[in-house]
Amino acid sequence: MQKLVNALNQDNVLFYIHIDKKSSLPQIQGKNIHILKNRVDVHWGGFSQVEATLLLLEEALKNGFDYAAFISGKDYPVKPNEWLNQTLSKGGEFIQMNKMGTDPFAPLSRYKYYYFTDHYQRRNKKSIKTKIFLQLQKKLRQLKIAKRIPFQLYTGACWFVLSHDCINYILQQVYTNSKLMKFFRSGFCPDEGFFQTIIGNSPFAGKVKPCMTYADWSVDPGPAMFTELHFPVIASMDAIFFARKFDDNSGKLLSQIDEKLRTL
C-alpha cells in the first residue's frame, strides 16, 4: 500500500484509508494520510461495504476536495498523475453506470430479494450459521417474498472518481432518503448499485463518463491477479488511470508500468 500512496502522492492530494475492523492497521508513512479510526467489520457482498465507503467520503468532506477517487489497496495508477489532473479539469463523473437489465452480471435478483449478508461470512460454506442464512434466503425467494423497487436501479463496478458536488449530493441522499438506505441494506453486493442508483436518478446523470479502473474478468472467479502478460492490454487502454488487481508478486509488472507508462 505504501507504493500505491507514493505513486499518487502530490501536494494537492489527501489519502483517506479504511482498514477492515478485522484486520490490523498497516504501517504507512505520510503527513497527508488519514486512517479512519471508526472502522467497519466488512462482510463481502454486504451493505457494510457501502458503509465503509460512506465513512471515507464523510471524512474527506471535512477537509474539502475537488474530486474523490475510490480505489482499493490492490489498485495502481497506470498513467502519469498529470493525465488524471488534466482529465478531471474537463469535468464529469467517472463511474460505470448501467440501467438495470442491461448488465448480465448484475441481475435484478440481487436487489429484489432479501439478503442478510452482513450477519454471516458468505464464503465460509462450512459454517452452520452461513448454511442457515443461505437456506433462509433461498426459502424467501421460493416463496416469492420480494421488495418493492421505489426507484430506477442502476448498477456497475464499485470504483469511481466523483466530484465534490456529486459526493455531497450522495451524502445528502444518505441522510434524508430512508427508503434508499432500507432498500439497499438487504441487497446482495449493494456496493455495485448503491452509488450508481443515486447518481442515475440525480442531476449528475448526464455528466457520467466511463469508469477509470480496469479489471480483468476473463477468469472465474475474477478479477484476475495481474501478471506481466497483462502489460500490453493495460498499455493499450486510453481512458483508464487505475488498474487492479496487483499483489506482492507484481513487482516486475509495476516496474514496467512505472518506467514505460507513468513517465511523461
N, C-alpha and C positions, 0 to 999 in steps of 0.2 A: 504493500500500500504506500510505503514511503516513496517508491519510484514513481508511482502514479501522481502523488502530490507534487513531487519535484518537477515532473514533466509539465504540469498545468500551472505551476506557481508563477504569478506575476504580481506587480504592485497593486493591481486593481482586483485581485481575486481573494475571496474568503472561502474556507473549506468548513463545511458542517458535516460531521460524521456520526452516524448512528451505528452502534455495535449491539447486536442481539444480546438481550439480557442474559442469555445462557452462556455467552462467550466472555472470555477475559479481555480487558482493554489492551489495545496494541500500543507499542512504544513508537509514537510518531512525533517528529520534531517540526516546529514551525510556529511563529508567533500569530499567524493568521488561521490557525486551526482551532475549531471549536468542536470538541467531542461531547455529545449530548449526555447530560447527567441523568435525565429522565429517559430510561431505556425500556423498550417493549420486548416481551417474550414472543418472538416472531414464530408463527407456525406457517409453513409453506402452504399456499393455497387459501389462507385465511385472511380475514379483514385486518388482522394485526399487521400485515404488510403495508396496508394503506395507512394505518395509524402511525407507523414508524415514519413514513414519508411525510405525513402531515406535521409531525413534530419537527422534522427538519425544516419544512417550509415556514412554520411559525417562528422558529428560532432565527432563520435567515431574515425574515421581515423586520426583526428588531433593529438590525443594523442597516437595512436597505440594500438594494441591488438593482441592476438593470435587467439581468437575466439570471435564472437559476437552472443549472443543469443537474438532473437526477441520474446518477450513474452508480455502479457497484464497484467494489474493490477489485473485481476481475476485469474491469474495463481498462482501456488505454487509448490515448489520442493518437491518431494516425496521420495527422496533418500539422503544419505549424500552427501555433496558437494564434498567429496573426490572421490566418484563414478564418478561424472562428470569430475573431473580433470584426473582421470585415463583413462576414455573412450576417452577424447579428445586427450590425449597423443599418442593414436594409430592412429590418423589422420582420415580424412573423412569429408564429408559434410552432415549434418543431416537435411534432408528436404524431405517431401513427394513429389514425382515426378512421375506422371502418364502420359504416352503418350496419347495425345488426342484420344478419342474414347474408352479408357479402363476404364474410370471413369464415371459411370452413373449420378453422382452428379455434373458433370461439363460438360454440353453439349456444342457442338461447337457453338450453337446459342448465347451463352454468348459473344463470341468474333467476330463471323462472322457478326453480325448485329450491327447497331448503337444504342448506348445508351447515354443519356445525364444526367446521374445520379447526377453529381456534380452541376447541375443547379436547383435542386429541392429536397425536402425531400420525398423520395420514400415511406416511411412508413406512411406518413400523407395523407391517401387516401381522406380526406375531402377537401384538399387544391385544389383550382381551378387551380393553377399553376401545381401541381402534375398531375391532370387529363389531362391537355393539353399536357404535355410532354409524359405521358403514351400513349395517343392516337396517338401522333406523332410517337413514337417508334413502335407502333403496325401497323400504316399505312405503314411505311417504310418496315417492314417485309412482309406485304401483297403484296407490290409492288416488293418484292424480291430485294430490294436495299441493297446490301451486300458489304463487304470489301474483297479485295484480300488478301489472307493469305501468307505473304512473307517468312515464316519460319515454321519449325515443332513446333507445340504447345505442351506444357506440362502443367499439372495442379496439384493442391494439396492444402493442408491446408497452410495457410499463415505463420505459425510459423516455425522458423528454428534456427539452430545453425551452423554457417558457418565460415570458416577460413578467416584470414586476406587476403590471396591471392585471395580467391574467391570473397570476398566483394569488393576488389579493382578492380577485373575484371568486376563485375557487374556495378560499378560506371563508369568505362571507357566506357562500352557499353551505359550507360545512356547519357554520354557526347557526344558520337560520332555517335550513331546509331539513326538517326532521324525517320527511319521507325518503329523502335521498339516503341518509345515513342508515335508516332502518332497512331499506331495501337491499343495499349492498352488504350490510353486516352479515347477512345469512346467505350470501352468494359464494360461488367457488371461483377462486382466482379473481377476486374483485379488483385487484390492482391493475388488471388488464381491461377494465371497463369503467372504473370509477371516474378517473380524471377525464377520459375521453367523453363520457356522457355529459359531464358538467360543461365541458368546452363545446361539445356538439350542439347543446341547447342554449348557447350563450351568444352574445355579440362577437365573440372571438372566433366563432366557427369559420368565418370567411377569411381569416388570417392564417389558417393552418397550412403548414408546409411539411414535407416529408421528415420523418424521424432521422436524427443524425447518427444513430447507433446501428452497427451491423453485427448480426449474429448468424452463424451457420446452423440451420435447422435441417440439414440433409441427413442427419443421423438420428437414430432412435435408441435411447432417449437423447434429446437435444437440449440446449445447443451444444455443438461440438467444442471441444477444447482445441484452441488453435495450435497448429504446428507450422513449420517453415513452408509447408506445401500451400498454406493459405496466403502467403505473401503476394503472389500475382493477383489474386482476387481482391485483396484489400487495396493494393496499389491501383487497381483499375476503377475503383469507385470514386466518382467525383463529388457526391453530395453527402458523404459521411465524414464525421470527425472522430467518433469513438468506435471502437470495435471490442467485442467480447466473445469468448472467454479466454483469458490468459491465466497461466498458473506458474508455479515455481520452475517448471521445465521449459518456459517460454523465453529464456534469456537470449538465445541466438536470434529468435524472431524479433524480439523487442529491439535488439541492437540494429537489425536490418531496418526496422521502421524508423528508429532514431536517425540513422545515417542517411537513408535514401528518401524518406517521406516527410520527415519533420524539419528538414533544413531548407531555408529559403534560397 
